Amino acid sequence: MAALTWLDYSEQERRQAMEVIDLFREEDTRDELGLGTIRDAFADLLFPGTSTIQTRARYFLFIPWVYADIERRRLGGNEAAHRARLLQGRLRDGLIAGGESVGVIGFRAGLHVQRLPSSVYWNGLRQWGVLRFSGSEEDYHRCLARQGTRRAERARPDAGESPDAPTANWDPHLPAPPDDFPSQVEFGLRCGEAEYLIHRVASRAPRSLLAHLLLARRTIQHEEFPWDLPPSELSAELATQLLHARNFSEMLHGAALLYNLILAELRPDLALVDTYREQLADWWDVIGLRRPALAAWDRRAFWTLVRAQSARVPQPTRDFVDAWLTRTLATETLGGLIDDRSCRQLVIAREQWLKRGRARVGNLRALENWNGSSGTAQIDYRWKKPVREIVHDILAPPANGEPRDA
């Protein structure tokens, strides 16, 4: 059985690897052609602090409140980790007791949940400046043990410092938790909590699309993709970023559909073959309508923007993307693209380079395990999940009925 291991990787790379594991449970969003580094570069640029496994906005406060309790108790190491798991279990129960179900992490798994909310939101808390500790959650637990020792030493009668002096791990302006936290709690934000989260995003990522949505009090209505927002609402910088993101998403969607068509033909499954040919025809219509804009696309500026996000894009990935873009724009008919042997070989070779012996093409067992749809969802950069819900949570009328600031 294949396993993911990490030796000398950053916390960000570890988080991304864990997101990949979670995406394997959502077959339609799997990254079958290895485009995740580019996708995530734009998702992080547009919606910093988010990840596909987040659910609701108030977890950005729940986790600091959990650890405020742990720091007050001066726990560290294994004691801190145990207390964190215990409180997050109580939080789950408290949300259910408060009538919540959608978005409750561990709602079905209960005590057997594999990903605690703290691990899901840790990186986002740091990016939004709520968490000021720079390491992983495990590093934080170890650090708490060391801090507890130092605080105890400084709190000697002759040291002149209280043992309750606050630490610098969390933003000092964090709103206080409700009195009944976490025994009974809801996802609805109080007015001060919502304004706090808006301020955090605006302070740490003021030029992001996420900050724009929150500051403009702009909920996501019927827009299927972020580029469906009216251009008049956006700054020139955001409009340019969204144009690059849109072009990449729309163009590479065809490669993902062709990959599934090839698998359907190999199975063979005539109904699926017809389905994917129809979807490719729809995709080709979209490309046709936007062909002048796509032909004028400044791909050099696109790659420059990707590199500016510190995305590690392997050269074979860039070569594949450039080859697909060039072939698509140089081909006049859909059949001339998807039925061309060299074009199909481009997609097949890409899968084989990525998966080696696990590639479905040429591997009957792997092909038999294919469920008929894999990686066919068009890239939306976390727009539908979790950005839509998080923005709605923050901009919804406050839970306590206070008027929202204008």
N, C-alpha and C positions, 0 to 999 in steps of 0.2 A: 504494500500500500504506500502511495506517495505521501510524503510529509513535508511540511514547511519548517525549516530551521533557520535560526539566525545566530550569527557569531559576533561580528563586529559591526552591527548596523545601528543607525540612529533610531531614536524613539519614533520619529516620523515614519521611517521605513517600516518599523515594526507595526505601527498603526495601519499603514497602508496594506501590509500583508494580511492583517486580521480582517480588514474590510474585504479583501479578495475572498477570504474564507467564507464570509457572510454572503457575498454575492453568489457563491456557488449554490446557495439555497434559493436564489432567485434566477432561475435558468435563463429567462428572457433578457436579463441585463448582464449576462456573463461577457467578459472581455475575451472573446475567442481569438481575436487577431492581434492581441497585445498592444492595444492603443490606450491603455489605462494611464500611462504616465502623462500623455498629452491631455487626455480628458480631465485628469485630476489637477493638472496645472491651471487649466481655465476655471475649474470648479473652485479651487482655492483662491484664485484671483477674484472671481465674482462674488463668492459666498464664503469668505474666510471663517474658520472655526466650525464649519459644518462637516458632517460626514453622512454617508448613506444609511448608517445604522442608528442615527439619532431619531428621536420621535417627537418630543414636545419641548417647548422652550423653558418651562419652569425647572427642568432638570439642571439648567445652568445655575439655579439657586439651591436646589435640593442638595447637590453634592457639597458645595461649600458649607451649608448648614450641618450636614452630617459630620464634616471634618472639624467644624467649630466645636461640636460636642467632644470630639476626640481630643482636640488640643486643650480644651478646658480640663479634661481628665488627665492630661499629660501622659497619654499613652503613646507608645512607639513600637516599632518593629512588629512582631507577630500579634501583640496585643492590639495595636492600631488596626492591622489588617482584619483581625477577627471582629473588632467592634464595628469597623466599616461595613463588613458583610452583614452583621446582625442588624445594624440600623437601616441598611438598604433593603433588607428583607421586611423590616417593619414599615418602611416607606411604601413598598409594594402593597402590603396589606392595608396601609392607611389610605392609599389611593383607591383601592377596591372598595374599602369601607365608605369612602367619600363619593362613590358612585361612578368612578372612572373605569374604563376598560380599554378604549382605543389609545394605544401609545404607552401603556404600562409595561415597562421592561420586566420580563419575568412573569407576566400575567398567567401564562399557561405552564411554564416550567417550574414556577415556585422556587423551592429551595435548591433545585437542580439547575438553575439558570447558569449558563456558561459565561456570559458577559455581564458583569455588574454595570449599572449605570455609570459609576465613577470611571470605569475604563472606557466607556463609550464617549463620555464627554470631557475626558481629561485634557486632551489636546485643544479642544475648542475653548475650554475654560482659560487655558494659558493664552491662546491667541486673542481672546477678548479682553485679557488683562484682569480677569477675575482671580485667576490663580497666578501667583508671582513666583512660584517655585519652578525651576527650570528643568527638573528631571522627571523621570517616570513616577508612577504611583508607588511602585516598590521602593524606589530611591527616597521618595517622600516619607514613607513609613520608617525607613532606616534613619533618615534625618531627624524625624520627630524624637527618636530615642536619644540621639546626640543632643538635640536642643533641650530635651527634658533634663538631662544631666547638667548642662550649662546653666539653665534657668534655676535649677535647685541650688547650684553653687552660688549664683549671683544673689539668691534670695536669703542668704544667711543674715542674721540680725545686723551684722556689721557691713553688709554689702550695699545697703541703701536702695535695693530694687525689689519690687513686689514679685512674687511668683506668678501673679496673674497678668503681668505685663504682656501685651499682645505680641504675637510673632509677625513676621513680615511675609508669611506664606500666601496670604490672601489680601485682596483689596480692602482697605480699611473702611470704605464707604459701602460695603455690602449691606443690603437691607437685612433687618432682623427677621428671623423666622416667626411664623404664627405660634401662639402659645401652645397649641395642640400638636405641633409638628413632632414626630411624623405619624402620630396615632390616627389622625383623620385629616386628610389633605386633598386638595383638588388641583387640577392643572391651570385653573383660572388665575391669572396674575392680578395682584393688587396694583393700583395706579403707580405707586412709588417703585414697585418692582419692575414694571414694564418700562418706565422712564429710565431706570437704572440700566437695564439691558440695552436700550437704545443708545444711551450715552456711552456705554462700553464699546459697542460696535463703532459708533461714530468717532470715538477717540482713537481707537486702534486701527481702523480701516476706513477712514473717511471718504476715500474715493471709490470704494467698492460698490457693486450693485446692491448688496445687502444693506449697506448704510443708506443708499439712496432710497430704497423702498421704505425703510423704517423712518427716516427723517421726513420723507414726503407723505408719511402715513398712507402708503400705497399698498393695499392688500392685493394678492394675486387673484384675479377674477376668473376669466375664461381663457387666459393666455396659456396655450399649450407649451410654449417654449419661451425662454426669457427674451428672445428677439421679437416676440409678438408685442412687446410693449411699444407704445407710440414713440417714434424717434424724437418727437418734440419734447418728451419728458426727460431725455437723457443728455448728459454732457457729451461733448465731442469725444472725449477719451473713452467713456463707457460705450458709446455707439461703435467706435472702432473695435474695441475688445469683443463686443457681441457680434460684429460682422465676421471677425476671424473665427469665433466660436461657432457661429452658424454655418459658415462655409465648410469647416472641418466636419461638423456633425452631419450635414446633409450629404456631402460627397462620400464620406466613408461608410454611411449607412448602406450604400449600394454594395460595397465589398462584403459587409456582414450578410446581406440578403443572398448574394451570390454563393457565399460559403454554405449557407443552409440549402440552397437549391442543389448544389453539388452533392451534398449528403442525401437529399431526398432522391436524387437520381440513382445514387449508388445503392440505396436500400433494396429495391426501388419502391417508391410510394407515389403512384401517379397522381393521387389527390393532392399530396403535398407539393409535388412538382408544379401542378397547376396553380396552387396557392402562391408559391414563391415567384412564379413567373408573373402573376397578377400584381404582386407587391412590387416587383422590380419594374413593371410597367408604370405603376403609380409613381415610384421613385424617379423614373426617367422623365416623367412629365414635369415633376418639380425641378429637376436639373435643367430641362429644356427652357422653362420659364425664367430661370435665373442664369442661363448660360452667359449672357453678356457680362453680368457682375462677376461670375466665377472666372471668366476668362481674364478679367481685369484684376483679379485678386493678387495682392502683393504677397506672394508666398515667402519672400525673404523677410518681410516685416513680421509675418506669422511666426516663423521659426525664431526670430529675434525675441519676440514676446514670450514664446515658450521657454527659451533659455533664461530669460529674465526672472522666471519663477523658480529657477534652480532645479528644473525638471531634468532628470537623467534619462534622456531619450537615446537608446542605443542606435548606432548608425544603421544597422539593418532595419530598424523600425522607421527611421526617417526615409531610407531608400524605398521601402515598401509604400509608404504614404505618397511620396513624390511620384513613384511609378504609377500608382493607381490614379492619382489626380491627372497626370499627363495623358494616360490612356483614355480616361473618361472624357476629357475635354477634346481629345483628338478624334474621337469616334462619333460618327454621324447618326448611327442607329443603335437601338438597344441590343438587337441581335448581334450586331457587329462587335459589341462589347462582351456580353455575357456568354456568347457561343464561340468566342474566339479562344482557340486552344492556349495561346500564350498568356492571355488574360486569366484564364482559369488556372493555369500553372502558377501564375503569380500568387494567387490566393492559396492554392494547395501547398506551395513551397513555404509560404508564410506560416501556415499551421504546423507543418512538419519541422520547421526551424524552431518554433516555440515549444512544441510538445514532444518532439523526438518520437519515442516509441509509443506515446499515448495519443498520437494524432489519429483522428477518426478515419481519414482517407488512407486506405491501405491497411487498416486494422479492423478486421471483421468484428471482433469482440467489442471494441470501443464504439464502432458504428451501431451495433445492436443496442448499446446502452444509451444512445442518443434518443431523446424523447420527442424529437420532431421540431423543436424550436430552441435555439440557443444563441443568445447574443443578438436577437433581431430587433430589440428596442432601440430606437434612435437615441443617441446621446443627448441628454438634456442638462447635464452638469449639476445634478441634484435638485433641479427646479421643482419637480413634482414631489420628491422625497429627499430630504425633509424640509426644504426651504419653504414650500407653500404653507405647511403646518406651523413652522416656527414663526414665520412672519404673521400669520393669522393669530397665533397665540399672543404675540406681543402687542398687536394693534387692536385686538378685540376689546370691547368695553370691559373695564376692570371688574374683577370678581366682587369687590366690595361696593360697587356702585358709585365710586368717586368719579367726578368728571375728569376726562383726559385733558392734559394740557394742550393748548392749541399749537 
